[in-house]
Amino acid sequence: MIHVVLCDDHAVLRRGIRDTIVESPDIVVTGEAGSYSELREVLRHAACDVLLLDLNLPGRSGLEVLATLKETHPQIRVLIVSMYPEDQYALRAIRAGAYGYANKAGDPLQLIAAIHTVVQGRKYLTPEVAQLLADSLAQPASELPHEQLSERELQTLVKIASGRRLSDIAEELMLSPKTVSVYRARVLQKLALSNNAELTVYAIRNQLV
């Protein structure tokens, strides 16, 4: 039996994922969490072979959680399940130690195939992610400026370019507006941009939104 834990801050989405994957007779969901603090409690008592982890968690980002789990629970295979398109975060997640990356907007049944793949210790790569990985290997020296951003900085960039106000971003990420303003300032500095308009143009040109 494959023991799966779900970590996503949206209970409705967790329910949908749970209802999908338990259709496979060899998969059982042993725990659910909506944040990293809840996940730590769940992993203290629940068996977990595969963790389905969202990137956009309150307080602590998914990639930060992934880095911590590599130290505390190295035996767990982490499969990122996110609403962000593959070209935004998939390579970051794989390089950070995730065993795969699945988009929430994709075929739900593919999650079952992904779980079966990663529980065997193999990487689960969709055709889109495989192509991104191949492209990155073919051009290792062509790193774009936004690839130097931290996960929170990249999230801030994408959300601002999508028309979100700083107060909205702060609420969505469960951060203070002051903290989001700091991330915005760092993004502008690292990308050598001056304002939100230039930031939005950059995001569009690089297909981040």
N, C-alpha and C positions, 0 to 999 in steps of 0.2 A: 504494500500500500504506500502511495506517495502522500506525504504529509505537507500541506500547503498552508502558509499564513499570508493573509492579505493586509497590506498597509496603505490606506488611502483615506484622505480626510473627508471624503464624501460617502456617507453611509449608503445612499442609493446606488452609487456606482459599485461599491463593494458587494452589495446584494446581487447586482446584475452579473458581476464577475463570478461570484460564488455559485449562482444558479447555473451558469454556463459550464464551469469546470467540473462540478460534481456530477454532470451527466456521464463523465468517464468513470466506470466502476472501480478503477484503481486509484482514484484521487479523493482525498478527504481534506476538508478545510478544518484545521485544528485551532485556528485563532484569527482574530481580526483586531486591527488597531487603526486609529485615526491620526496618530502623531508618533514621534519617536519615543516619547516618554511612555505612551501606552504600549508601543512595540516592545520596549525593554521588559515590561511586566509580562507581556504575553510569552516572550521567549524564555522566561524563567521557568515556565511550567508546560508549555506546549511543544510537542515534537514538531520539527520543521526541517523538511528536506529542501523545499523551494519557497522563497519569499517573493511574492508579487509586490513590488514597491513603486509607489507613485513618486514623481520628482517634486511636485509642488506641495510640500507638507508645511504645516504651520510651524513657525519657529526655527526649524532646522531643515535644510533642504535635503532632497533625496540623495544627491551625490555625497553630501556630508555624512548622511546615515550609512551609505554604502561604504565609505572609507572606514567608519567606526566598526561596522560589522566584519570587515576583513580582519580586524584585530581581535574582536571579541567572539565572533562566531564564524571562523574561516570555513567550516564544513557546510554552511548554508549556501546554496546556489541562489543568487539574486537575479530575478528577471524584472527589468524595468517595464512598467506599464504606464504610459503617459499620454496626455492629450497633445503634447508638443510634437510637431512633425519630426521625422527621422533626421532631416538635415540640420536640425537645431541642436539636438542633444545626444543622438544615438552613439556617435563616435566617442564623445566625452564619457558616456556611461560605460561603453565597452572598455575603453582605456583605463577607466577607474576600477574595473574589476567585475562589472556586471556580466552575467552569462548570456544576456540577450536583451533586446529592446523591442517592445510591441506597442503599437499605437492603439489607443482606446477606440479610435474610429475605424479600426480594421475589422476583419472577420473575427467575431468572438470565438469561433471554433478553432482558430489558429492558436489561441492560448493553450488549448489542450495539447496540441502538437509541440508548442514551445516548452511546456512543462515537461513533457516526456523527453524532449531533447536535452534540456539543461540538467535534469536529475541524473542523467548518465555522464555528466561532467563535460558535455560538449556545448559549444556556443550555438545559440539560436540566432540566425541572421536572416532577416527577410531579404528578398531581392534588392530592395531599396538600400538597406543598410550594407549589404554585401558590395553593392556598387560604390557607395560612399567610401567604404573601407579600401576598395581597390584603387579608387581615385586618390585617396590620401597616401597610399603606398607608392603610387606612381609619381606623385609630386610632393615629396616630404619637405621640400624647402619653401613651398609656396604658402606658408601659413598666413592666414588673413588676420588683420588686427583684432577682430572680435573673438578669435580663437584664443587670445591671451586673457580674455575676461574670466573672472570667477563665475560660478553658476549664478549667484545672486545678481551680479552685475549684468550678466546676459539676460536674466529674467527681467531685470529693470529696463534694459534696452528694448526688449521685445514688447513689453507692456506699454512703455511710453510711445513707441512707434505704432502701436495698435490703438492709440488714442486715450489710454488710461491717464487719469490725473494721479499725482503723487499720493494724494490721500486715498484714492481707490487702491493703488498698488500696496500701500502700507496695510490697508485692511485685508487685502487678499493674501498677503504674505505673512500677516500677523507680526508686522514690524512697526516701529514708530516712524512717523513722517520724516523726522530728522535723519533716521538711519537710511531711509530710501533716498533722501536728498544727497547723502554722502555717496551712495552707490551711483546716483546719476552723475555727480561731479567726477567720480573716478572714471566712469564710462566716457564722458566727454573728453577727459584728459587723455586716456589711453587711445582713443580713436582720433584725437586731434580735431575735435569738433567744437562748435561754439554754442549751439542751442538745440532745442528739441526738433526744430525743422530740419536741420542738417542731420540729426540723429535718425529721423524718420526716413529721409532720403537714403541714408547709408543702409538702413535695415531693408528697405525695398530693393535696392540694387543688389544686395547680397542674399536676397530671398529668405530673410529671416521672418518676414510677415507676409 
